[in-house]
Amino acid sequence: MRRLRLALAIVLAAVGLVAPAAAQPYPTKPIRIVVPYAAGGAVDVVARLIGAKLQESLGQPVIVENRAGAGGNAGADQVAKSPPDGYTILQNTNGQAIGPALYRHLPFDTLKDFIPVTQLVATSTVLVANPKLPAASAKNLIALAKSKPGALNYGMTGVGNSLHLTMEMFKRAAGIEIQAIPYRGDALLNPALIAGEVDVAIVPIATAVPLIEGGQLRALAINSAKRSPVLPHVPTVSEDAIAGFEASGWQGYFVPARTPREVVALIQREAAKVLADPEVQVRLKAMGNDPLGSTPEEFAAKFRADLAKFAGIVKAAQIPLQD
């Protein structure tokens, strides 16, 4: 009996020693934010800004890792297959909601393999034109396109990306036809716009503002529901030409499925605190972003709605499935 009591005491003592280690609060080691695009782009810049602040508040290194390729799917796949412990976070755009409608095969299940954590920001785009085009507004552009069916063209930087789909939404809402001219990134598209090789394009506000202010491009309209604070005098498409038109983008956090609920909640809370920081807000808004920090439930609902919306746009635009 004495031996049994002694053995039981040893077991209880061992459990007492192990339990505190097992119950250590998240995080206890570095956190990776995977950006599925090249360094220096819009997503990378936001990731590094927020990541630096998270590092301060969480007390652990936050490392931004760029894993570009396959239209953002390579980085997303890496996160989908990572341990569900909160130490690997995907920061992606609404391209995450476009992929299932655009690609014939994906290496992951967009709904089942991820948990939406929070929408970090809403992003705005702007409809721009070469200054020599005889159109000073979205309404003018629609009238010009209707007077010359199929004569105008637009530049785009990727089949099925959010900028391409926004233009397709605009074309269908306006009842016009404008021919697509593909370019491999903004670095080639913007010079083509300035030179007049293409007539119009929908581009990120952050990259367009210097060219608009310099007179190299003309801003016709903002595509989101409200005007942009960095281009306050440019009306929205809804104000100027097509009532109810709205096409804003986003960036958000996703973690692998089966990540503990309390870890998801903590990441969301900490991100929301960072996004509420006045300094962070000023810097994000200067890049054309609207800081949000929504709850996991709110972001999941928006994500599902966008999956359905983009599936409809891809089908209506008859965009062929990509490999």
N, C-alpha and C positions, 0 to 999 in steps of 0.2 A: 504493500500500500504506500509505504514511504517512497519507494522508487517511482511509482505511478504519479504521486504528487510532484516529485522532483521533475519528472519528464514533462508534466503538464505546465509547470512553472517555467521551464526552459522554452517550451513552445510559445507560451503567452508573451514571454519576454522578447522572443524573436519577432513575433508579430508586431509587438509594440515598437521595435526598432525599424521594421520595414515599412510600416504604415505611413509614418510621416514623409518618407522619401517618395512613396507612391502617390501621396496626396499633395505633392508640391504644386503650387498654382502655376498655370500657364501665364507667361512663357518662361522657360528655363534655359533656352538656347537660341541661337540666331534664327531669324525668320527670313525666308526668301519670298520676294515678290517677283513672280515671273511675268515679264512683259513680252508678249509674242510678236514683237516688232523690233526694228532696228533702234539702236541708241540714237538719241537726239530728236526723235519724233515727238508728236504731241502726247502720246501715252507715256513714253519714257520720261518726259519732263515732269508730268503730273505725278508719276510714280515716285520719282526721286524727291520731289518737294514734300509729298505726304509721308513717304518712308522715313525721311530725316526727322520729321516731327514725331512719328510713331516710335522711333528709336529712343528719343528723349523720354517719352511718357512710359514706355514699356520696360525700359532699362535693359534691353537686349539689342544686339546689332540687327538692323533691318537691311538686307542686301537685295538690290534690284538686279535681276538677271535677265538679260535680253536673249530671247530664243526665237529669232525670226524664222519664217518659212511657212510655206503652204497656206498663205493667206491668214496667218494667225493660228492655224490648227496644230502646228508642231508644238508650240508652247502650251497650248490648251491640253494637248494629249499628255505632255509631261506632267502637268498638274493633276489631270484625271487619274494618272497611275501612281501618284505619290501617296505616302502614308496619310491617312485622314486624321492628322493630329494638330492642324492649325499652323504648322511650320512652313507650309508651301501654299502661297496665295497666288491666284491668277488675277491680274489686272487686265481687263479686256474692254473693247468697245462693243457697240451693238452689232458688230460683226459676229459676235458669239451667237446672236439670235438669227443671223442671216444664213450661216453655214448649213444648217439642216436642209434648207430649201435649195441651196445652190450646188452642193457637192453630192455626187453620186454615192460616194462612200466616205464616212468619217471614221477615224480610229477610236472614237468614243461615242457614248450616247449623251447628247447635250443636256437632256433632262435628268437622266438617271445617275450620271457620273459626277454631277456638280451640285453644290448648294450655293444659291445666290446669297451673298452676305450683305452688300449695301451698294446702292448707286452712289458713287462718289460725286460725280458732276453731270450736269446736262450740258451738251455742247451745241454750239450754233454754227451754221454754215451760211455762206453768202453767195448769191447769184451775181457773177461779175461778167463784164463784157470788155472787149477791146474798145478803147475810147472812140475809135473811128466808126463803130457800128452805129447806125442811126436809130438808137434806142436808149432812152435815158431812164427807163423804169421797166418793171416786169410787165406792166400793161402795154407799154410800147413794144416790147419784145414779142409779146403774144400777137399783137396786131401785125407786126412785121413778118412774123413766121406764117401767119394766115394769108398774107398777101403774096408770099413766095413759098408755097408748099415744098418742103424738102430741100430748099436752097441753103438754109443755115446749118451750121454744125456746132457741136459742143465737144470739149475735151474731157476725157475721163481717165482715171489712173488705175483702174482695175475692174474687171468684169464682176458685177454683183456686189461691189463694196458699197458702203452706205452712201457715198457721194453719187455713184452711178444710179442707185435706186432712188435717191431723192430727185434726180433729174427725170427719171422715168415717171415718178409720181407727178412732178410738175407738168411734164408733157401731156399726160393723160388727163389731168385736171383742167388743163388749158385747152385741150383739143387741138394740139399742134404736133407737127412732126419736125424734129431736128436730128440730123445725122450724128452718130457718135464717132469720135476720132480717139483711139486709145493712145495713151502715153505711159511711159514707165516712171511714174512718180512726179511730184510737184516740181522737181528740179528741171524737168523737161516741159511740163505743161505750162508753167507760168511764162517762160520765154516765148512759147508758141502763142499764148494769148496776147502778150505784149506786141509781138511781131504781126499779129493779125492772121496767123495761120489757122486759128480757130476763132469763132465768133464769141462764144460764151462758155462758161463752165460754172459748176458749183464747187466751191473750195472752202477749206477751213478758214474761219475768220482770222485766227492767229497769224497764218502765213500771208493772208491777203491784205491786212491793214497797212503795212508799209508801202505796198504797191498802189493801193488806193489813195493813200495820203500823198504819194509822190506823183499822182496823175498818170501812172502807167496802166492802171486798170480802172474801170468805172463800176462802182457798186450799184446794182439794180434793185436788189431786195434781200432782206434777211428771211431765211426759211423757217425759223422757229416761230413760236406763238407770240413772242414779244420782241421788241427791238433790243439790239445789243448795246450795252453801255459804252463799248469801244467804237461803235458806229451809230451814235444816237440819232443822227439825221437821216438814216437810211430806213425807209418803211419796211414792214414785213410784206411778204407775198399776200397774206390775208388782207392787210390794210389796202394794198394798192391794186390787186388784180383778182385774186381768187378767194372769196370769203371762206373761212374755215380751214384754209390750207395750213398745215403744220408738219414740219419734218425736222425734229431735233434729234440729236444723237446723245450718247452717254458713254461714260466709263464707269466700270464697277468692279467690285471684288467678288471672286468665286473661290470656293475651297472644295476639295474632294468630298464626294458623298461619304456619309458615315462619320464626318467630323463631329465631335461632341457638341451638342446644342449650346452648352455653356461657353465653349470656346468660340463658336460662331458669334454668340451674343457679345462676348468681350471684344472681339475684333471690330464688330460694328460700332460699339460704344466708343472705343478709342479712336476709330476713324472719324466718327461724328464730332468728337471733341476737337480733333485736328482741323476739320473743315469749318468749325465755328470760330477758329482763331482769326482775329482781324487781319493779321499780317498775311496769313495763308489766303484768306478771302480776296484781299487786294491783288495778290499775285495771280490767283486763278482767274479772276474776272478780267485782268489785263490780257489774258490769253484767250478770252472769249468763252470761258467756262462759268457755269452757274453752280456753286457748291451746294450739295444736298445732304448726303449722309442718311439715306432712308433706312428703315428697318428691314431685316431679312424678309419679312412677310410682304412688305410693300414692294421690295425689289423683285421678289419671286413673281408677284402678280403682274408687274410691268414686263418682266422678261417673258412670261407666257403670252401676254398680249402681243408683244413684238414678234415672237415666233410666228404667230398666226398672221400678223400684218405683213411681214416680209415674205412669207410663203405666198400670199396673195399677189404681192407686187411682182415677184419673180415669175409667177405663172402668167400674170397679165402682160408682162413685158416680153414673154416668150424667150427668156434667157436660157440657153441650153445648159444642162447639168455639166458641172466641171468635174474632172477627174482629180 
